[in-house]
Structures are given as C-alpha cells and as structure tokens.
Amino acid sequence: MLSSTFLDEIGYLALDQETSNLFYPVISTRHARKRSTLITTNSAFSEWGNILHNTTLAAAIADRLVENSEIFLLGGESLRKAQKDLPSTS
C-alpha cells in the first residue's frame, strides 16, 4: 500500500500549542514507516520554531523530514500575482 500525505502552506498560520504537539507524532510515525510526506511552505526551517512555538520540536520535525528527502527550492514571481497582472483577452 502506497500512502502519501500532502501538507500545504505550513507556516501560513501559526499553529496553536496543542496542534503543534500533535504534528510531531504524525511526522515521526510517517518517518519510521518510510511514508511519503510532501510539504509546501514559504517559511525556512529556521522559522519553524516560531510557527510551532517550540524550537526543539521544530528541529526534531525538520530532522525527520530532511532525512532521505528531496528538497526543491522554488523562486520567482508568484503565479497568482503574475496571472492577475496579465491583460484581459476578452
């Protein structure tokens, strides 16, 4: 069975303490079972301590996420902004 989890926009909103505490077991279990986890974020790992309200927890989560992973850093103009700036074709 192939099981993937997709988490979009981590850090867009800060998590409350209880949610932050629940996030670690999810990531840790997925890491132990070698399950795929795809995360999108505009926040560097160095900012995750503020998002999760705990730098130790953030470091443990980041450690599990980056082991045996591929990290893609995308840059450039926001696609939503670029589409908004396009002239109307109607």
N, C-alpha and C positions, 0 to 999 in steps of 0.2 A: 504494500500500500504506500503510495506516494502522498505525502502530506506537506503542503506549503502554507505558510502564514504570511500575509502582506499587511504591514503597518504603515499607513500613510501619514505624513506630516507630523512625525514625532517632534515635539517642541513647539508646535504652533500654539498650543495652550499648555500651560504648566499643569502637571498632574498633582492631585492632592496627595497627602502623605499615604493614605490607605491604598490608593491606586498604584502609587509608586512601589509600595511594599509588595503588591501583588504582581507587578511587572517582572521582578527578578525571578520568581519560581517558573513563570512561563518561559522566559528566555533560557534559564538554566536547564529546564526539562527538555526543551527543544534541542539545546546544545548536546546534552547527554545522549539523546536518541538520534542525533545527527539528522535533524529535520531542517528543511529549508525555511529560512526566515528572510523576507525582503522588507527593507525599511527605507522609506524616503524621509528626508529631513533637510531643513535649511540650517540646522544647528550643528556646529562642530562638537565632537565628543567632549571637548573641554568645557562646553556649556551645559552638558547633560546634568552635572551636579546641581545646577540651579533649577533645571526642569524637574528633576526627580527629588529635590530637596535633600539630597544626601550624596556627597561626592564619593564615598566608599561604595555605595550601591551602584552609582553610575559607572565607576571604574570596573566593578565586577561584571556588570552587564556588557559594557564595551569589550572587555576581555573575552567574553564568551562569543560575542558577535563577530569579532575580527579573526578569531582562530579559524583557519581553513575557509576563509571567505574571499570574496572578490569585492572590492570597494570601487565604485565608479563615482568620480567627482565630475559633475556637470556644471558648466558655467554658461555665461551668456545672458542675453536678454530673456526675460520671462515670455513664454509663448503666449500666455493670456494677454500680456501687455502688447506684444507685437501684433497680435490679431486685432486688438482694439484700435491700434494706430493705423490699420490698413484703410485705404479709402473705400467707400461703398462702391460696389459694382452694379448696383441697381439703377 
